[in-house]
Amino acid sequence: MQTTMLRAGAMCNARHIPRDETAPRKLLLVDDHELVRCGVKALYTELQGVRLDWIEARSLQEALDIYANEGEGEIDAVLLDLNLADCKGLQGLRQFLREHPGARIAVFSGTQDEFVVRQARALGAVGYVQKGGAAAEMHETLSALLWPMGGPQHRNHASTSALFPRFPTSAMYDRVTEFGSRHLEILELVLSGCTNQEISNSMNLSLGTVKNYVSSLLLAMDVKSRSHMVSLFR
């Protein structure tokens, strides 16, 4: 019991370390496209008058190594792409939080499927940054990510509502929550744009097994095609 409480306390402290609001913020950007990394760094050199120091990683493993070497609490936020060379879908988020439960991770993705967003939040992501969003929206999301209580230019003005896209109440999402964990993982990967072969490689399942899972998802969702199923969440 005492060990569990100590771990919980360490996680809380890692996520909410009191510090000077005007001190430079350090962010870890995990994306396998150099052009994307360069664009984000060029657009966001500072926020609310505070310098942003970006650290880049091209793969999940590289990001995990960097985070471990920097030390818990030294990196203020992580922007994590969903589809990297060494992980697909939300598997990277799961692994990162398993190894570093105190990390403040925002998913950084080109997709805005309701199911993926909700699953990311349920798994422990603190934000969801859409790559194709307007610059002003990303500015607001990054500010909320780095300063949950408003920051130096917006004191005592919480802006955490900007951290996740808003969706209307969805009966479709309620329906898929009845699926088993393996079905949910495969659905995440399908919605992230992965092919059956990529899912097979990522989850160490045979191609035939993946096809069976996808077929059962189509049947459960009462649709005839993969594209139709994906469209239900957009």
N, C-alpha and C positions, 0 to 999 in steps of 0.2 A: 504493500500500500504506500509506504513512504517513498520507495523508488519511483512509483508511478507519479506521485505528486511532484517529486523533484523534476522528472522529465517534463511534466506538463508546465511547471514553472519555467523551465529552461526554454521551452517552445514559446511561451508567452513573452518572455524577455527578449528572445531573438527577434520576434516580430514587432515589438514595440519598444525599441531602445530610445530613451530620452536623449536628445542631442540638440545642438544649436540649429535652429531652423534655417539659418543662412549658410551653413557649411555646405561645401560641394556634395552632391549626391552621386553615388556610384551605382551604375546599372549594368547588368549582364545581359547582352543581346544575343540570343541563340537562334541563328538562322543560317541555312546552308547556301543562301544566295548573297554573294558579295555586294551586288548592286543594291539590294534591299538594306543591308547593314550600313553601307555608305550613305544611302539616302536618309535613313533615320538619324544617323550621327550628324549629318549636315543640317538637317531641319531643326534638330533639338540639341543645341549646344548649351542652352540654359532655359530654366523655367522659373517664373516669379523672381527673376533677378539672381537666381542661384545657378552656379555652374553645374553642368552634368558631365560626369566622367564615364564614358562608355567602355566596357570591356566586351570583346567579341569572341564568340565561339561558333564553330561550324557544325558541331555534332553534339549529341547529348553527352557522350562520354567526356568530350573536351570541356563542356560546361560544368559537369560534375567535378572534374579535376580542378578547374579554376575556382569554383565555389569553395571546395575543401581547402585549397591552398590559401585563399584569401582569409578564411576563418569565418566562423558563424557570426552573423551580425555586421560584417564589414561591407557586404553588398546590400544596398537598400532595396533593390527590386530586380527581378528576373523577368525578361520578356522571352517566352519560350514558344518557338514555332511548333506546329503540330506534326508536320511531316519532315523529318530529318533522315539522313542516310542510315542512321542506326536505330531509328524508332519511328513508328507510325501512330497517328491518332493521339489519344490521351495516355498511351503507354509511357511516354516520356514524362508527363506530369506525375503519374503514379510513382515512377522510379525516383524522380527528383525529390518528391516529398517523403518518400520512404527513407532516403538517405539523408535528407536535410529537412526535417519536419518544420523547422522554424523559418524556412525561406518564404519570402513574399513573391509569389509567382503569378504573373499575368500571362494568359495564353495569348500568343501573337499569331493570328491566323487570317487567311483570306476568305474563310467560310464563316457564315453566321447562322448555321443551322441551330434551331432552338434546342434540339436534343443535345448536341455537342456542347453548347453554351451551358445548359443546365447541368450536364454531367461534369463539366469542368469545375463548376461552382461547388457541386456536391463533393467532389474529390478533394477540394481544398484550395483551388485557385482563388486569388483575391481580386482578379480582374480579367477582362477579356478585351483585348485590343484588336480591332479589325484593320487589316492592312489596307483595304480599299476604302476606308472611311475618310471623311474630310479632315484636313489638317487641324482645324479648330476642335473637332471632336477628339482627336488623338491628344491634342494639347490638354484638354480638360481631363481625359482619362489618366494621362501620365501624372498630372497634378494631384488628382485624387489618390493615385497609387502611392505617390511619394509623401503626400501630406494629407492623410485622412481627415484631419481636423482643420484643414484650410490653408496652412502654409503662411509664409511671411507676408504675402500681399493680401491674404484673405483670412485673417485671424478669426478663429472661432466660427468659421463657416464651413461645416462639414459638406463635402461634395462626393461622398461615396456612391451616390446614385449614378454617377457617371462611369462607374467601374464595369458595369455589365449592361448589355443591350436589354431593352424592355420588350417583353412579349405579352400578348393577351393570354388569358386563361386558355389552356390547350387540353382538350380531351385526348388528343393524339399522344401527348407526352404521358398523360396518366395511363394510357393503354400500354405503352412500351415498358413502363416500370414493372409490369408483371413478368417480363422476360427474365430468364436466368442470367447470371453474370457473364457467361461465355457469349450468349446471344447479344448482350449489351455491348461487349467489347467489339464484336464483329460488326454490329450496327454502327458503332462509332467510326470504325475504319472505312466502312462503305460510305458513310456521310462525309468522311474526310477525303474521298476521292480515290481510295485505294482499289486496285484490281484484286480479283480472287488470288492471283499468284502472289501479289505483294502481301496480302493478308496471310496467305499460307507461309511465306517466308518469315513474316514478322512474328507469328504466333506459334511457329513450329508445328503446324498442322498439315496434313496431307491436303492436296488440292481438292480431292473428292469430298473430304470432310468439310472444307470451307464451303463448297458448293451446296452441300446438304444444309448447312446452317443458313446460308443465304436464301435457299428455297423455302425453308421453314419460316424465315422472317417475312418473305413475300406472302406466304400463305396466311400468317398471323395478321398481317396488315391489310389483307384482302386486296392485294394489287398483283398485276401480272408481270411487271417489269421492274428492273432495278432503278431505272430513271424515274418511274412513277413513284416508287417508294421514297427516293431522295427528294422529289418535289413536294412531298407531304410536309417536310420539315423546313421549307423555305418560304 
